Each structure stands twice: as structure tokens, then as C-alpha cells.
Amino acid sequence: GEICDSFSTHNPRIKVIHQNNQGVSSARRNGLLSCNGKWVFFLDGDDQLTHTSLSTLVSFCEDNHLDVCIGGFDILTTKGIIRTKNKGGFTIIEKKDYIRGVAECKYMMALWGKLYNRDILLKANIIIDRCITNNEDYMYNLFLSPQLNRVGVLEQPIYIYNIIRDQRASSNKCNDKYWKLFLGYLRQEAPK
């Protein structure tokens, strides 16, 4: 927190929020409520952006009237950066096709590497239960998908995902509460 506080004293655009640990969903929600501007981007603390990541995403979203843009990414390992198979193109996806793709796990479902329209996130008012400690990003995007009319997939790498970090933070185990919420959502909300 001290490093962040130091940055905020030198740059008024940086706002630091101190809170007791209430889980990642609560921290993201408080950040969303405290920020201003049209777009929101989530960045994991040990990942990196390219020099033009945000300007590229904002331009792409605004030029194509998107609600969210999924950016391409590279992977940071102990041996250096591994380039993913990015073709450099882009795709615009309409609501029905995006929801189907989400259900089929066709798209990267982490919150990082995406630019979201802030108004849509606020309107959706998604809060993931603190008991959900794995796959909350997938669940968040699943719940958000019916609110999105136009989604862009930009294959250009704009994010550098660090896999060197402690592997316990990225466990794929899901608890019973996660599956109950997930299956309940599919029964009630998923398109036919």
C-alpha cells in the first residue's frame, strides 16, 4: 500500500483505496464505484501491459461501438516472453453469438486483458460471493454476457500474463457453492 500511496501523492489521477480483505470481487467493486471515465481495465498486480495497450483498446472500442473488447496476450515465463498465436486481426461479435461462445468457453474468461464499458458494469451490478475463491472471473463474465450487445476480439497482444507467480493463486478447483451458482444461472438465464 505504501508504494501506491506514494504514486498517488505525485499523480492526482491515481486513487488508492484501503480496505480490509473482503475478497477480490469486493475490491473490484469498490474500485469500480470509485473510478470515473468511460472505460475500465483490470490488471493483475504481477502482469504487464504493452506501451500502447490502453490506447489501442480504447480506439478499437470507440471506433466499433463496443461494450467490451477482449485483447490478445503473451505469456511471461522463467525463460522469457512466449508469443501466443496472434494473427493480428479482429472480430466483432453480436450478443447472441457471444453468449453462446461464453457458454462453450470459446473466449478467454479472465477479467484481465479486457476493456469494459464502465456504465454496463455498473448497471449489471455483479457481486460474486466471497465464498467463491476460484473461477470468479469466469462467473463474472458469464453473468455479464447478457448485458453486452457488441464484443470485439482484438488478436493483437496487449497484455503480458505472468505465469511465474505462485501457482496456488491460479488453482482451478471449484467449491460446491461455485457450482450451485453456476448451474443455477444456466438454468435461469442462459439463452435457449
Backbone bond lengths (Angstrom), bond angles and torsions (degrees), N, CA, C in turn:
res aa  C-N    CA-C-N  psi(-1)  N-CA   C-N-CA  omega(-1)  CA-C   N-CA-C  phi
1 G - - - 1.425 - - 1.521 113.40 -
2 E 1.329 117.73 -31.74 1.467 120.63 -177.36 1.522 111.49 -64.82
3 I 1.312 117.76 -39.61 1.469 120.72 179.57 1.521 109.71 -64.14
4 C 1.324 117.06 -44.27 1.465 120.92 178.26 1.520 110.64 -62.69
5 D 1.339 116.99 -43.50 1.469 120.42 177.78 1.520 110.79 -59.21
6 S 1.319 116.37 -40.38 1.464 120.73 179.18 1.529 110.96 -61.83
7 F 1.333 116.84 -44.83 1.465 120.33 178.43 1.530 110.98 -61.86
8 S 1.327 116.43 -40.22 1.472 119.53 -176.12 1.526 112.43 -67.75
9 T 1.324 117.83 -27.21 1.468 119.48 178.05 1.524 111.57 -72.43
10 H 1.320 117.55 -22.36 1.466 121.89 -179.01 1.524 113.15 -99.75
11 N 1.333 117.27 -12.81 1.457 120.33 -177.29 1.530 108.90 -140.75
12 P 1.329 117.57 109.89 1.471 119.91 -176.43 1.530 113.92 -66.97
13 R 1.335 118.07 -11.98 1.467 120.31 177.70 1.520 111.96 -77.16
14 I 1.324 116.67 -15.02 1.469 121.44 -178.80 1.526 109.06 -94.39
15 K 1.331 115.33 123.52 1.461 121.59 179.39 1.528 107.13 -118.33
16 V 1.316 116.45 125.65 1.458 121.95 -179.02 1.525 108.64 -105.07
17 I 1.310 115.70 133.01 1.461 121.85 179.04 1.524 107.68 -117.63
18 H 1.317 116.49 122.73 1.471 121.19 175.83 1.526 107.64 -104.37
19 Q 1.333 117.13 129.17 1.457 121.41 177.55 1.513 109.19 -149.75
20 N 1.329 116.09 158.62 1.459 120.52 173.61 1.517 108.24 -66.41
21 N 1.331 116.27 153.60 1.459 120.55 -179.41 1.522 109.88 -64.47
22 Q 1.338 115.08 114.88 1.464 121.94 177.85 1.521 110.42 -124.65
23 G 1.319 116.51 13.32 1.456 120.90 -179.10 1.520 111.80 97.91
24 V 1.321 114.96 161.68 1.457 121.24 -175.37 1.524 112.25 -66.54
25 S 1.317 117.81 -35.55 1.463 120.94 -179.41 1.522 111.04 -63.59
26 S 1.322 117.05 -41.92 1.461 121.51 178.44 1.525 110.97 -65.19
27 A 1.317 116.79 -42.95 1.467 120.20 178.76 1.527 110.94 -61.60
28 R 1.309 116.78 -43.76 1.470 120.29 178.77 1.524 110.68 -64.61
29 R 1.310 116.37 -41.79 1.468 120.21 -179.75 1.530 110.77 -62.61
30 N 1.327 117.31 -45.29 1.463 120.36 178.62 1.525 111.61 -63.51
31 G 1.312 116.67 -37.94 1.466 120.01 175.55 1.514 111.47 -64.17
32 L 1.317 116.99 -42.23 1.460 122.25 179.43 1.532 110.84 -62.28
33 L 1.323 117.05 -41.99 1.458 120.73 -179.91 1.528 112.47 -70.95
34 S 1.327 116.61 -24.96 1.466 120.71 -177.03 1.531 113.75 -91.81
35 C 1.295 117.15 -16.35 1.467 119.04 -176.09 1.521 110.87 -87.21
36 N 1.321 115.43 167.24 1.451 120.24 173.01 1.520 107.43 -134.28
37 G 1.304 116.85 172.07 1.452 120.34 -175.67 1.511 110.34 107.27
38 K 1.311 115.35 171.73 1.464 121.19 -174.81 1.522 113.41 -86.17
39 W 1.337 117.69 -28.71 1.462 121.19 -170.99 1.517 111.75 -120.65
40 V 1.349 116.11 149.92 1.457 123.33 178.09 1.523 108.79 -128.05
41 F 1.337 115.69 135.86 1.456 122.13 178.40 1.522 107.62 -131.55
42 F 1.323 117.49 131.08 1.459 122.59 177.60 1.526 109.03 -100.85
43 L 1.333 115.45 130.25 1.464 121.66 -178.90 1.520 108.15 -128.31
44 D 1.326 117.66 121.56 1.460 120.49 174.85 1.528 108.40 -66.91
45 G 1.322 116.43 144.55 1.456 122.08 -173.29 1.516 115.72 -60.16
46 D 1.318 118.66 -22.87 1.465 120.26 -178.65 1.529 112.69 -108.00
47 D 1.324 117.51 7.81 1.463 121.52 177.31 1.526 109.85 -96.93
48 Q 1.324 116.83 177.65 1.463 121.33 -176.25 1.524 110.26 -137.56
49 L 1.327 114.79 159.04 1.461 121.96 173.73 1.523 108.79 -114.04
50 T 1.313 115.89 159.07 1.459 119.68 170.42 1.534 106.86 -80.47
51 H 1.321 117.28 169.84 1.466 121.28 -177.24 1.531 112.53 -64.81
52 T 1.319 117.23 -25.48 1.470 120.24 -175.75 1.532 112.91 -114.11
53 S 1.317 117.82 13.17 1.472 121.50 -175.25 1.516 113.21 -51.91
54 L 1.306 116.66 -58.57 1.459 120.08 -172.50 1.523 111.91 -69.72
55 S 1.318 117.96 -40.98 1.473 119.10 179.37 1.525 110.52 -65.57
56 T 1.321 117.22 -36.69 1.471 120.65 177.40 1.518 111.07 -63.96
57 L 1.325 117.11 -46.43 1.462 121.30 -179.37 1.531 111.97 -65.51
58 V 1.324 116.87 -44.35 1.468 119.88 -179.61 1.522 110.36 -61.92
59 S 1.317 117.24 -46.24 1.471 120.24 179.31 1.517 111.03 -60.41
60 F 1.325 117.06 -45.10 1.464 121.43 -179.27 1.525 110.81 -62.30
61 C 1.339 116.78 -44.02 1.476 120.41 179.78 1.523 111.18 -64.58
62 E 1.298 116.89 -45.94 1.462 119.24 -176.70 1.529 111.98 -71.61
63 D 1.321 117.82 -38.94 1.470 120.73 178.99 1.522 112.26 -64.67
64 N 1.344 116.68 -29.39 1.465 121.11 -175.47 1.532 113.76 -110.99
65 H 1.334 117.36 8.17 1.475 122.56 177.55 1.528 111.52 53.75
66 L 1.331 115.21 53.26 1.460 121.50 -176.10 1.525 111.61 -95.74
67 D 1.327 114.95 155.23 1.465 121.90 172.50 1.526 110.66 -91.15
68 V 1.318 116.35 -30.51 1.463 122.20 177.97 1.520 108.29 -154.34
69 C 1.328 114.78 150.79 1.468 120.09 174.62 1.524 108.51 -128.47
70 I 1.314 115.72 131.01 1.460 123.07 176.66 1.524 106.47 -97.23
71 G 1.322 117.09 117.04 1.457 120.97 -179.23 1.513 112.08 -91.74
72 G 1.311 115.30 157.46 1.463 120.78 174.48 1.524 109.97 -73.83
73 F 1.322 117.48 165.42 1.462 119.93 -179.15 1.518 111.44 -147.59
74 D 1.320 114.75 155.73 1.456 123.28 170.48 1.522 107.41 -111.66
75 I 1.331 116.58 166.67 1.460 121.62 -174.86 1.526 109.98 -119.05
76 L 1.336 116.09 129.39 1.462 122.23 176.97 1.520 108.96 -94.18
77 T 1.339 115.83 122.29 1.463 121.49 178.59 1.533 108.53 -122.29
78 T 1.309 116.78 179.28 1.464 120.25 177.19 1.525 111.17 -65.44
79 K 1.325 117.39 -19.00 1.472 121.47 179.68 1.526 112.56 -95.52
80 G 1.317 117.33 1.12 1.457 120.72 -179.55 1.521 111.25 118.99
81 I 1.330 115.55 -163.61 1.459 121.13 -177.61 1.518 110.47 -88.68
82 I 1.316 115.61 127.99 1.463 121.76 175.65 1.519 107.28 -99.54
83 R 1.296 116.15 123.37 1.463 121.08 178.63 1.526 109.07 -78.05
84 T 1.310 116.06 130.10 1.459 119.90 175.62 1.527 108.29 -81.40
85 K 1.282 116.10 169.09 1.471 120.60 -177.01 1.523 110.21 -80.03
86 N 1.319 115.47 77.21 1.460 120.86 179.84 1.517 109.19 -96.74
87 K 1.304 115.76 126.87 1.460 120.93 -179.02 1.524 111.79 -87.78
88 G 1.329 117.37 -10.95 1.450 120.80 179.60 1.511 114.40 83.62
89 G 1.311 118.23 3.85 1.456 121.46 -179.16 1.513 111.94 -95.53
90 F 1.322 114.78 -167.92 1.452 120.11 176.70 1.520 109.41 -149.86
91 T 1.326 114.46 160.99 1.460 122.18 178.73 1.523 107.73 -137.44
92 I 1.322 116.91 140.71 1.461 122.27 172.28 1.530 106.86 -107.78
93 I 1.332 116.36 128.89 1.457 121.42 -175.16 1.527 108.93 -119.58
94 E 1.308 116.28 130.19 1.455 121.41 177.35 1.530 109.42 -83.62
95 K 1.320 116.04 162.81 1.462 124.47 -171.71 1.534 114.27 -47.91
96 K 1.306 118.28 -55.88 1.469 121.71 -175.53 1.530 111.51 -58.60
97 D 1.327 116.49 -44.82 1.465 120.28 -179.52 1.522 111.43 -68.96
98 Y 1.336 116.91 -34.86 1.466 119.77 178.94 1.523 110.70 -67.09
99 I 1.326 117.19 -45.90 1.470 120.18 -179.96 1.530 109.98 -60.05
100 R 1.321 117.22 -43.49 1.460 120.52 177.49 1.536 110.18 -61.08
101 G 1.320 116.80 -43.29 1.464 121.04 179.56 1.517 112.82 -64.00
102 V 1.339 116.58 -37.23 1.465 120.44 176.67 1.524 109.60 -63.79
103 A 1.310 117.10 -46.46 1.473 121.06 179.87 1.524 111.40 -60.93
104 E 1.338 117.01 -30.67 1.464 121.84 -179.70 1.526 112.56 -92.47
105 C 1.350 117.38 7.18 1.472 122.90 -178.53 1.530 111.83 56.40
106 K 1.317 116.11 38.06 1.461 121.69 -177.97 1.532 112.40 -78.35
107 Y 1.327 116.47 -24.44 1.462 121.46 -176.00 1.515 110.79 -114.34
108 M 1.333 115.65 153.95 1.453 121.59 175.26 1.529 107.32 -64.47
109 M 1.324 117.67 125.70 1.460 120.83 -170.41 1.523 114.50 -106.44
110 A 1.314 118.54 6.72 1.460 119.89 174.06 1.525 108.78 -68.14
111 L 1.320 117.79 157.38 1.465 120.50 175.12 1.523 110.93 -75.83
112 W 1.326 117.48 -29.99 1.452 119.75 -179.91 1.531 110.28 -67.82
113 G 1.319 115.07 153.51 1.462 119.75 176.39 1.519 114.30 81.02
114 K 1.325 117.02 11.61 1.460 120.92 179.89 1.523 109.18 -128.39
115 L 1.320 115.55 148.10 1.454 121.41 172.60 1.521 107.34 -109.74
116 Y 1.346 115.98 122.87 1.458 122.49 -175.78 1.522 110.60 -110.33
117 N 1.324 116.43 145.05 1.454 121.73 170.28 1.530 107.06 -72.71
118 R 1.330 116.68 119.86 1.461 121.79 -174.66 1.529 112.13 -60.47
119 D 1.330 118.46 -41.17 1.464 120.92 -178.74 1.528 111.95 -60.21
120 I 1.324 116.42 -37.48 1.463 120.08 179.09 1.531 110.79 -67.75
121 L 1.332 116.96 -40.19 1.467 119.84 177.61 1.524 110.79 -63.76
122 L 1.331 116.47 -42.03 1.467 119.45 179.53 1.526 111.29 -65.32
123 K 1.318 116.46 -43.08 1.467 120.78 179.98 1.533 110.98 -63.65
124 A 1.315 117.17 -39.87 1.470 121.02 -178.86 1.530 111.49 -66.36
125 N 1.348 116.64 -32.20 1.464 122.05 176.02 1.528 112.63 50.40
126 I 1.310 115.90 49.72 1.466 121.34 -176.95 1.527 109.60 -85.74
127 I 1.317 115.27 124.79 1.458 121.20 175.65 1.521 106.81 -128.34
128 I 1.316 115.58 118.86 1.466 121.00 179.72 1.529 107.86 -89.68
129 D 1.318 116.72 130.53 1.455 123.19 -179.64 1.525 110.29 -52.48
130 R 1.326 115.83 137.95 1.463 121.58 -178.83 1.534 112.50 -60.48
131 C 1.328 117.00 -23.78 1.468 121.00 178.67 1.533 111.27 -68.42
132 I 1.325 117.14 -20.22 1.465 121.00 178.34 1.519 107.05 -82.71
133 T 1.316 116.60 109.86 1.462 120.26 -175.95 1.525 112.62 -113.65
134 N 1.308 117.38 -3.92 1.462 121.56 177.04 1.521 108.89 -133.49
135 N 1.300 115.92 145.04 1.464 122.99 176.77 1.528 113.70 62.65
136 E 1.347 117.12 22.18 1.459 119.01 178.62 1.531 111.39 -67.00
137 D 1.335 117.93 -28.18 1.465 120.08 176.64 1.529 110.46 -64.79
138 Y 1.317 116.13 -43.72 1.466 119.60 178.66 1.525 110.00 -61.00
139 M 1.328 115.74 -46.35 1.457 119.89 -178.80 1.532 110.41 -62.42
140 Y 1.332 117.62 -42.03 1.466 121.70 179.06 1.531 110.13 -58.91
141 N 1.325 116.78 -49.07 1.462 120.47 -179.65 1.525 112.02 -66.29
142 L 1.315 117.08 -34.78 1.463 121.12 176.62 1.529 110.18 -62.42
143 F 1.328 117.02 -48.32 1.464 120.96 179.71 1.527 111.32 -66.07
144 L 1.317 117.33 -31.34 1.464 121.56 -178.94 1.529 112.73 -76.76
145 S 1.316 117.88 -28.52 1.465 121.73 -170.60 1.528 115.18 -52.94
146 P 1.342 121.78 -38.06 1.469 119.17 178.84 1.537 113.63 -66.93
147 Q 1.335 117.48 -17.28 1.465 121.70 -179.62 1.525 112.62 -84.28
148 L 1.319 117.56 -10.23 1.465 121.70 -172.44 1.524 111.18 -99.06
149 N 1.311 116.38 125.01 1.460 120.85 179.17 1.523 112.74 -92.40
150 R 1.329 116.82 -38.56 1.468 120.90 -179.15 1.525 109.55 -136.81
151 V 1.312 115.28 125.67 1.455 122.38 -179.25 1.523 107.89 -122.70
152 G 1.310 115.83 137.21 1.454 120.18 175.86 1.512 110.67 -110.32
153 V 1.315 115.75 143.55 1.461 121.79 172.88 1.514 106.07 -116.80
154 L 1.313 115.78 113.75 1.455 122.82 -179.17 1.518 107.15 -104.87
155 E 1.312 117.12 115.32 1.464 120.22 -173.28 1.529 113.27 -77.86
156 Q 1.299 117.25 -11.92 1.467 120.94 177.93 1.524 109.63 -64.18
157 P 1.335 118.77 132.06 1.468 119.41 179.82 1.530 110.78 -69.53
158 I 1.318 115.78 121.17 1.461 121.74 178.79 1.528 110.71 -119.94
159 Y 1.318 117.13 -2.56 1.459 122.17 -173.06 1.527 108.41 -136.96
160 I 1.325 116.36 143.39 1.465 121.19 175.92 1.522 107.22 -118.42
161 Y 1.329 114.82 108.61 1.461 122.80 -175.77 1.526 109.51 -88.68
162 N 1.337 116.00 124.51 1.455 122.93 -176.40 1.525 110.06 -91.44
163 I 1.343 116.65 114.01 1.472 119.09 176.68 1.524 111.69 -102.08
164 I 1.327 116.97 9.29 1.464 120.88 178.53 1.525 110.27 -77.41
165 R 1.317 117.27 -24.86 1.473 123.06 -174.77 1.526 112.20 -55.94
166 D 1.304 115.05 168.79 1.460 123.55 177.58 1.530 109.35 -55.47
167 Q 1.286 117.44 120.52 1.458 122.19 -175.92 1.520 113.78 -66.18
168 R 1.328 118.54 -17.97 1.464 119.75 178.51 1.518 111.44 -63.18
169 A 1.335 117.47 -27.36 1.465 120.96 -178.61 1.518 111.65 -72.13
170 S 1.317 117.85 -17.70 1.459 119.50 -176.60 1.529 112.33 -120.13
171 S 1.311 116.12 33.50 1.455 120.71 177.56 1.525 110.26 -63.40
172 N 1.315 116.99 146.21 1.455 120.95 -179.15 1.533 113.05 -99.78
173 K 1.315 117.76 8.54 1.455 119.97 179.95 1.522 110.01 -71.99
174 C 1.317 116.49 140.28 1.467 121.82 178.43 1.519 108.61 -118.21
175 N 1.329 116.09 138.72 1.455 118.02 177.70 1.529 110.63 -88.02
176 D 1.325 116.11 171.03 1.469 121.09 -176.63 1.522 112.59 -59.17
177 K 1.338 116.89 -38.08 1.464 119.96 -178.95 1.532 110.16 -62.01
178 Y 1.331 117.43 -39.28 1.463 121.12 177.81 1.528 110.07 -57.83
179 W 1.322 116.46 -51.11 1.471 119.72 -176.51 1.520 112.27 -65.14
180 K 1.334 118.40 -36.22 1.464 120.86 176.70 1.529 110.75 -63.17
181 L 1.338 117.32 -45.55 1.459 120.86 177.95 1.524 111.34 -63.61
182 F 1.318 115.58 -45.22 1.459 121.34 -177.47 1.534 111.08 -62.78
183 L 1.319 116.59 -50.50 1.465 119.99 -178.70 1.527 111.59 -67.57
184 G 1.326 117.40 -35.38 1.460 120.57 175.71 1.518 111.59 -62.64
185 Y 1.321 115.77 -40.52 1.465 119.70 177.59 1.523 110.51 -62.97
186 L 1.311 116.33 -45.97 1.465 119.39 -179.06 1.524 111.52 -60.39
187 R 1.328 116.87 -39.19 1.468 120.00 179.20 1.532 112.09 -64.79
188 Q 1.340 116.45 -39.16 1.463 120.50 -173.28 1.521 114.59 -92.01
189 E 1.323 118.34 -37.24 1.459 120.77 -165.84 1.513 116.18 -113.27
190 A 1.299 117.99 -24.59 1.467 119.41 -173.12 1.525 110.65 -63.98
191 P 1.341 116.81 141.65 1.461 119.44 179.27 1.522 111.30 -66.41
192 K 1.302 115.40 148.26 1.479 120.51 -179.21 1.513 109.15 -79.03
